[in-house]
Amino acid sequence: MAFVRRRAPLIVCLLGVAIGGAVGCVGVGGPDASSRAAANELAGQIEALESSVASGEGGAVSRGDLRLFARVFDRVKADYVHEVEDEQLIDYAVQGLRDAAVRWEEGEASPGVPRERGLVYAATHSMLTKLDPYSDFLEREQYKSLREEIRGRFGGLGIEITKRDGLLRVVSPIEGTPAEAAGILSGDVIAYADGVEIEPLSLRDAVKLLRGEPGTDVRLTILRGETETLDITVTREIIAVVSVRSRLEGDVGYVRINTFSQTTGDDLLSAIADLKAESGGNMKGLVLDLRNNPGGVLEQSVSVSDAFLDEGLVLFTKTRSGGQQFFSRKGDALNGAPVIVLINGGSASASEIVAGAMQDRGRATLLGEKSFGKGSVQTIFPLDSGRGMKLTTALYYTPSGRSVEGGIGPDVVVADDPDTEEDEQLQEALKMAVDLAGGPSIFWNSGSVRQ
């Protein structure tokens, strides 16, 4: 099944996800007059700063670095989801510039990076990160890592993280990764990594600290709830995320989507076809498990919704210039059989699009706990020399017009008891699917996913 997209003027070519948002593939044009003025202002600030440095290490800022800053400035002015005044952006940049200068004097400079280039990059990074928790400037390694994440294979611990109120919070561990095996949970706060305090760091610097060579360890200090503090050591691995897993529970299908990668929609349809064949055509309903799914490719969330929704609106976005609408086509892969969608506090972004659409359209019952609440879209823009930028370009809404910010509430609240081995939410969902289908069923292997 496919979907039809009706939209206002094109703003992004969506490809993938960074920290819970969509990624685009839009080229960046040349800077306009206001961005050139901003670059000149930055150059003047650097020159004034360098003239006060007694070491005499300062030099001229390269034209190429200033051009990069100007292009980022120009892109923010054109495509950021909210209008921002030039003066505010320059202020954000100068704050980062001065902070970087202090770090440089304290010996925390990046090795092999000329001082002036480091200052320009710090200013660019600051200008973006002060807009919101998701926008950022991506140097070569970050940009490369992001592309690897989009392809569903990258090095690290296997956690989706965000920074809110100065705290580095775990959105969710990814199933089958070292983070999940080590017992890291959605909602945990990472306070220290190898003895380094996380709170003063930017999200980008925190990611640098957590990532490393496969086989190496990182010692995390975790704050859980109001009083619990844990020290957990996690061994880094290459993270290869399997998007869709499925099995039969008696005559009810169970599908878990771990993340929304570039093939999730097709993988889901294949899983449903396999479940139908395995059940001999007697599958009574489906449990769609989106718990601890941090999101992913926006268009794949539409494809997943389209598998169950028979025509109509899936979501719409609002941008500076208008917005986009995403519609499903006629047809339902389950022919109207009951669907129960499992969500919790680790269900974010693309997961919330699916949950919200299914709930608004009356196609599924949502069971579990309130979702994470990330209602914005990030677009990745390539820049010069293998660098890039991540920018919040849209807000998205469910078919009824609800913002996802603040989370999607379930129709049936069921809390999972962490002190038991049973998966109470899954068992309740399986029972509900049978009740809605109007018949008894036999369950086997409840609470575990066949690997």
Secondary structure, 3 states (H helix, E strand, C coil): CCEEEEECCCCCCEEEECCCCEEECCCCCCCCHHHHHHHHHHHHHHHHHHHCCCCCCCCCCCHHHHHHHHHHHHHHHHHCCCCCCHHHHHHHHHHHHHHHHHHHHCCCCCCCCCHHHHHHHHHHHHHHHCCCCCCEEECHHHHHHHHHHHCCEEEECCEEEEEECCEEEEEEECCCCHHHHCCCCCCCEEEEECCEECCCCCHHHHHHHHCCCCCCEEEEEEEECCCEEEEEEEECEEEECCCEEEEEECCEEEEEECCECCCHHHHHHHHHHHHHHHCCCCCCEEEEECCCCCCECHHHHHHHHHCCCCCEEEEEEEECCEEEEEEECCCCCCCCCCEEEEECCCCCCHHHHHHHHHHHCCCCEEEECCCCCCCEEEEEEECHHHCEEEEEEEEEECCCCCECCCCCCCCEECCCCCCCCCCHHHHHHHHHHHHHHCCCCCCCCCCCCCC
